[in-house]
């Protein structure tokens, strides 16, 4: 139990999306997510899943009756914005803006995944 508690950060995003399995495929292809756990209901829909992305945990579940989809924007800190942006596009995301250096010292790009979630990809400039 202590090991499981150590995996949570002060703030952990929880995504409720129309296509949880599609979201997992995107997380794995674009950001190298690794499944920590996944619980499904009798129909096979994901009730609750936990996926490690780098040193962070993302929780997600399938939207359905009594649990509507929620919108979100997430900021992912990476080593190489351009490479991760390309992986996100290859994983099916749509570009909102290509990688560029910003005046606040970050190199950023933006994409929207198949569930309509916005992902801002960032690293230090230079």
C-alpha positions, 0 to 999 in steps of 0.5 A, a space after each residue: 500500500 505504501 508503494 501505491 501511495 508513493 505513486 501519487 503526486 499532490 495533483 493528479 489529473 483525472 480524465 473522463 472521456 468518450 473513448 477511454 481505450 482511444 485515450 490510452 492508445 494516444 497516451 501510450 503512442 504520444 507520451 510513452 504511458 505505461 499502465 499501472 492498473 485498469 478496472 473494467 465493468 461487465 461490458 468491458 468499458 474502462 471504469 478506472 485506469 491509471 497510467 504513468 507518464 514520466 514521473 506522473 500519474 494520469 487517471 481516466 475513465 469512460 464517460 457514460 450515463 451518470 458520468 459525463 465527459 469532462 474537458 481538460 487541458 494538460 501541460 506536459 513537460 518533456 525533453 524535446 518538444 519537437 519530437 513529442 509533438 511529431 509523436 502526438 501527431 502520428 498518434 492521431 492528434 490535430 495541431 493547434 500550433 507548431 513548436 515555437 519559442 515563447 517569450 516566457 522561456 518555454 518552447 511550446 506546441 499544442 495538440 488536441 487528441 481524439 477525445 477533444 483534450 488539449 495537450 500543451 507540450 513544453 520544455 525550456 527554450 534553447 
